């Protein structure tokens, strides 16, 4: 099998480095930690965002999820990839269930504009 360079997901699906920076900096707004192991040179070696916090309902920012699909036969490799956003409804439903379990009303949310 021939060696192939590994591309960043954003480039693989037709995005730009500016898109990748935008997605990453947005995720800092809904996380509480940064990776010690994975650092981003263009961001002055800031760690990648990690450890989410329950702010999506207040900010309207939902996590960006990168996905990859491997072929079912070993050795063929990746056959697809993409970036998606978690739907705000899953956060709304979780907040309502948690509030209901504790006898409170759900927190008001701000639905994302075009995010």
Backbone as JSON, one array per atom type, in Angstrom:
{
  "sequence": "XXXXXXXXXXXXXXXXXXXXXXXXXXXXXXXXXXXXXXXXXXXXXXXXXXXXXXXXXXXXXXXXXXXXXXXXXXXXXXXXXXXXXXXXXXXXXXXXXXXXXXXXXXXXXXXXXXX",
  "N": [[0.84, -1.18, 0.0], [0.57, 2.18, -0.84], [2.1, 5.02, 0.69], [0.29, 7.75, 1.93], [-0.13, 11.25, 2.45], [-1.53, 12.55, 5.5], [-4.32, 14.46, 5.67], [-5.72, 17.42, 7.09], [-9.03, 17.38, 8.4], [-10.7, 19.47, 7.54], [-9.54, 20.33, 5.14], [-9.75, 18.01, 3.65], [-12.47, 17.82, 3.16], [-12.97, 20.01, 1.62], [-12.71, 22.51, 2.82], [-11.14, 25.49, 4.21], [-7.99, 26.71, 5.65], [-8.69, 28.95, 7.17], [-11.35, 28.36, 7.83], [-10.94, 26.17, 9.54], [-9.57, 27.41, 11.67], [-11.55, 29.15, 12.53], [-13.59, 27.37, 13.38], [-12.22, 26.09, 15.46], [-11.53, 28.21, 17.28], [-14.08, 28.99, 17.96], [-14.95, 26.77, 19.41], [-13.48, 27.02, 21.76], [-15.07, 28.68, 23.24], [-17.04, 27.1, 24.36], [-15.84, 25.22, 25.91], [-13.86, 24.02, 28.7], [-11.25, 23.36, 29.06], [-7.89, 22.82, 27.8], [-5.97, 20.88, 25.58], [-3.01, 19.24, 26.61], [-1.39, 17.72, 25.07], [-2.02, 18.06, 22.33], [-1.31, 20.65, 20.35], [-1.68, 23.85, 18.78], [0.07, 25.37, 16.35], [-0.41, 27.84, 14.86], [-2.01, 29.2, 16.59], [-0.37, 30.16, 18.53], [0.64, 27.93, 19.81], [-1.43, 27.1, 21.45], [-3.41, 24.83, 23.34], [-5.57, 22.29, 21.97], [-9.15, 22.72, 22.08], [-10.99, 21.22, 24.77], [-13.02, 19.15, 26.96], [-16.08, 19.77, 27.38], [-18.57, 22.18, 28.38], [-21.73, 22.97, 29.88], [-22.93, 25.12, 28.07], [-24.2, 25.6, 25.7], [-26.94, 26.22, 25.43], [-27.09, 28.79, 26.44], [-25.28, 30.24, 24.85], [-25.8, 29.51, 22.24], [-24.03, 28.19, 20.71], [-23.08, 25.19, 19.37], [-21.42, 21.99, 19.61], [-18.92, 21.17, 17.16], [-18.57, 18.4, 15.18], [-16.28, 16.11, 13.97], [-16.22, 13.65, 11.51], [-15.42, 10.38, 10.35], [-15.35, 7.78, 7.96], [-14.56, 4.48, 7.7], [-13.66, 2.02, 5.3], [-15.31, -1.14, 5.05], [-13.73, -3.33, 4.51], [-10.57, -4.43, 5.47], [-7.6, -2.51, 5.07], [-8.34, -0.9, 2.92], [-9.03, 1.65, 3.7], [-10.04, 5.03, 4.46], [-13.27, 6.1, 3.48], [-14.97, 8.18, 3.52], [-15.82, 11.4, 4.93], [-16.62, 14.14, 7.13], [-17.91, 17.26, 8.48], [-20.04, 18.11, 11.08], [-22.65, 19.71, 12.97], [-23.73, 19.34, 16.28], [-27.16, 18.91, 16.95], [-29.12, 21.56, 18.32], [-31.39, 20.83, 19.65], [-30.9, 18.46, 21.08], [-29.52, 19.39, 23.29], [-31.4, 21.08, 24.41], [-33.41, 19.23, 25.08], [-31.99, 17.64, 26.93], [-31.47, 19.51, 28.95], [-34.08, 20.11, 29.76], [-34.93, 17.59, 30.72], [-33.11, 17.19, 32.82], [-33.68, 19.4, 34.43], [-36.36, 18.86, 35.03], [-36.07, 16.49, 36.47], [-35.06, 17.45, 38.78], [-36.99, 19.09, 39.74], [-37.24, 21.67, 38.62], [-37.68, 24.44, 36.28], [-36.84, 24.33, 32.8], [-33.87, 25.86, 31.48], [-33.92, 28.94, 29.74], [-33.34, 29.18, 26.26], [-31.12, 30.15, 23.56], [-31.49, 29.92, 20.36], [-29.3, 28.83, 17.76], [-28.23, 31.1, 15.23], [-27.29, 31.01, 12.26], [-25.6, 29.03, 12.68]],
  "CA": [[0.0, 0.0, 0.0], [1.33, 3.42, -0.99], [1.93, 6.0, 1.75], [-0.37, 8.99, 1.55], [-0.12, 12.2, 3.56], [-2.78, 12.7, 6.22], [-4.79, 15.83, 5.57], [-6.67, 17.89, 8.09], [-10.4, 17.1, 7.96], [-11.28, 20.61, 6.82], [-9.01, 20.31, 3.78], [-10.27, 16.81, 3.02], [-13.86, 18.02, 2.73], [-13.09, 21.21, 0.79], [-12.65, 23.75, 3.59], [-9.9, 26.27, 4.18], [-7.38, 26.89, 6.96], [-9.49, 29.94, 7.91], [-12.49, 27.63, 8.38], [-10.45, 25.37, 10.66], [-9.31, 28.33, 12.78], [-12.84, 29.65, 13.0], [-14.24, 26.3, 14.14], [-11.45, 25.84, 16.68], [-11.68, 29.31, 18.23], [-15.46, 28.95, 18.45], [-15.07, 25.7, 20.4], [-12.94, 27.49, 23.04], [-16.15, 29.35, 23.96], [-17.91, 26.13, 25.04], [-15.03, 24.21, 26.59], [-13.19, 24.53, 29.89], [-9.86, 22.93, 29.12], [-7.1, 22.73, 26.57], [-5.11, 19.7, 25.55], [-1.57, 19.39, 26.83], [-0.7, 16.94, 24.05], [-2.29, 18.53, 20.98], [-1.14, 22.09, 20.34], [-1.91, 24.44, 17.46], [1.11, 26.39, 16.13], [-0.93, 29.13, 14.41], [-2.64, 29.83, 17.75], [0.71, 30.33, 19.49], [0.73, 26.64, 20.49], [-2.52, 26.9, 22.39], [-3.91, 23.46, 23.28], [-6.88, 22.14, 21.34], [-10.23, 22.79, 23.07], [-11.52, 19.95, 25.26], [-13.89, 19.18, 28.14], [-17.22, 20.64, 27.17], [-19.35, 22.68, 29.51], [-23.12, 23.1, 29.43], [-23.23, 26.51, 27.73], [-24.8, 25.71, 24.37], [-28.24, 26.88, 25.48], [-26.89, 30.23, 26.66], [-24.5, 30.87, 23.78], [-26.26, 29.12, 20.91], [-22.92, 27.49, 20.04], [-23.12, 23.75, 19.58], [-20.16, 21.38, 19.2], [-18.65, 20.72, 15.8], [-18.13, 17.01, 15.27], [-15.72, 15.62, 12.72], [-16.53, 12.23, 11.34], [-14.71, 9.65, 9.31], [-15.93, 6.46, 7.71], [-13.59, 3.54, 7.15], [-14.21, 0.94, 4.49], [-15.51, -2.36, 5.86], [-12.64, -4.27, 4.24], [-9.3, -3.94, 5.99], [-6.59, -2.1, 4.1], [-8.82, 0.03, 1.9], [-8.9, 2.97, 4.3], [-11.18, 5.93, 4.66], [-14.1, 6.29, 2.29], [-15.79, 9.38, 3.66], [-15.58, 12.25, 6.11], [-17.4, 15.36, 7.13], [-18.08, 18.04, 9.69], [-21.45, 18.37, 11.38], [-22.9, 20.33, 14.27], [-24.73, 18.66, 17.09], [-28.4, 19.7, 16.94], [-29.42, 22.26, 19.56], [-32.49, 20.14, 20.32], [-30.42, 17.48, 22.07], [-29.16, 20.15, 24.49], [-32.67, 21.53, 24.98], [-34.05, 18.07, 25.7], [-31.21, 17.25, 28.1], [-31.7, 20.52, 30.0], [-35.45, 19.93, 30.26], [-34.97, 16.36, 31.51], [-32.36, 17.41, 34.04], [-34.45, 20.33, 35.27], [-37.54, 18.13, 35.5], [-35.65, 15.51, 37.48], [-34.74, 18.17, 40.01], [-38.12, 19.94, 40.08], [-37.04, 23.05, 38.16], [-38.02, 24.69, 34.88], [-35.67, 24.32, 31.92], [-33.24, 27.14, 31.21], [-34.26, 29.52, 28.44], [-32.24, 29.0, 25.32], [-30.94, 31.03, 22.43], [-31.22, 29.03, 19.23], [-28.25, 29.37, 16.89], [-28.69, 31.82, 14.04], [-26.97, 30.2, 11.09], [-24.51, 28.12, 13.05]],
  "C": [[0.89, 1.25, 0.0], [1.04, 4.36, 0.16], [1.27, 7.25, 1.2], [-0.32, 9.96, 2.72], [-1.49, 12.27, 4.22], [-3.18, 14.16, 6.22], [-5.72, 16.17, 6.72], [-8.07, 17.68, 7.53], [-10.97, 18.24, 7.13], [-10.79, 20.66, 5.37], [-9.58, 19.13, 3.0], [-11.68, 17.01, 2.46], [-14.06, 19.33, 1.96], [-13.09, 22.53, 1.54], [-11.3, 24.43, 3.46], [-9.27, 26.31, 5.57], [-8.15, 27.92, 7.81], [-10.72, 29.3, 8.54], [-12.06, 26.85, 9.63], [-10.18, 26.25, 11.88], [-10.61, 28.85, 13.39], [-13.55, 28.61, 13.86], [-13.54, 26.09, 15.49], [-11.64, 26.96, 17.7], [-13.11, 29.37, 18.78], [-15.62, 27.9, 19.55], [-14.45, 26.08, 21.74], [-14.04, 28.13, 23.89], [-17.04, 28.38, 24.73], [-17.13, 25.0, 25.7], [-14.32, 24.85, 27.77], [-11.73, 24.15, 29.98], [-9.2, 22.95, 27.76], [-6.16, 21.55, 26.68], [-3.66, 20.06, 25.82], [-0.81, 18.74, 25.68], [-0.87, 17.49, 22.63], [-2.31, 20.05, 20.97], [-1.23, 22.62, 18.91], [-0.91, 25.58, 17.23], [0.57, 27.77, 15.76], [-1.63, 29.89, 15.53], [-1.63, 29.96, 18.89], [0.84, 29.11, 20.41], [-0.28, 26.48, 21.62], [-3.01, 25.46, 22.24], [-5.27, 23.41, 22.6], [-7.97, 22.17, 22.41], [-10.69, 21.4, 23.48], [-12.31, 20.18, 26.53], [-15.0, 20.22, 27.99], [-17.87, 21.09, 28.46], [-20.76, 22.97, 29.02], [-23.52, 24.56, 29.11], [-23.95, 26.67, 26.4], [-26.15, 26.42, 24.39], [-28.11, 28.38, 25.7], [-26.23, 30.91, 25.48], [-25.07, 30.61, 22.39], [-25.19, 28.4, 20.11], [-23.02, 26.01, 20.39], [-21.82, 23.14, 19.07], [-20.11, 21.04, 17.71], [-18.05, 19.33, 15.93], [-17.52, 16.62, 13.93], [-15.91, 14.12, 12.67], [-15.68, 11.63, 10.23], [-15.31, 8.27, 9.17], [-14.87, 5.58, 7.05], [-14.31, 2.48, 6.32], [-14.32, -0.33, 5.33], [-14.43, -3.4, 5.64], [-11.32, -3.67, 4.71], [-8.35, -3.57, 4.86], [-7.05, -1.11, 3.06], [-8.76, 1.47, 2.42], [-10.19, 3.74, 4.37], [-11.95, 6.13, 3.36], [-14.99, 7.52, 2.38], [-15.45, 10.14, 4.92], [-16.48, 13.47, 6.02], [-17.39, 16.06, 8.47], [-19.56, 18.3, 9.88], [-21.54, 19.09, 12.73], [-23.95, 19.5, 15.0], [-26.0, 19.51, 17.08], [-28.68, 20.32, 18.31], [-30.51, 21.54, 20.35], [-32.0, 19.12, 21.34], [-30.02, 18.17, 23.36], [-30.42, 20.66, 25.19], [-33.36, 20.39, 25.72], [-33.32, 17.63, 26.97], [-31.44, 18.21, 29.25], [-33.09, 20.36, 30.61], [-35.54, 18.69, 31.13], [-34.25, 16.53, 32.84], [-33.12, 18.33, 34.99], [-35.67, 19.63, 35.86], [-37.21, 17.13, 36.6], [-35.36, 16.17, 38.82], [-35.83, 19.17, 40.41], [-37.97, 21.4, 39.69], [-37.55, 23.19, 36.73], [-36.73, 24.69, 34.07], [-35.17, 25.74, 31.71], [-33.67, 27.65, 29.84], [-33.07, 29.39, 27.51], [-32.23, 30.09, 24.26], [-30.57, 30.14, 21.27], [-30.17, 29.66, 18.33], [-28.85, 30.01, 15.65], [-28.48, 30.95, 12.81], [-25.89, 29.2, 11.4], [-24.89, 26.69, 12.83]]
}
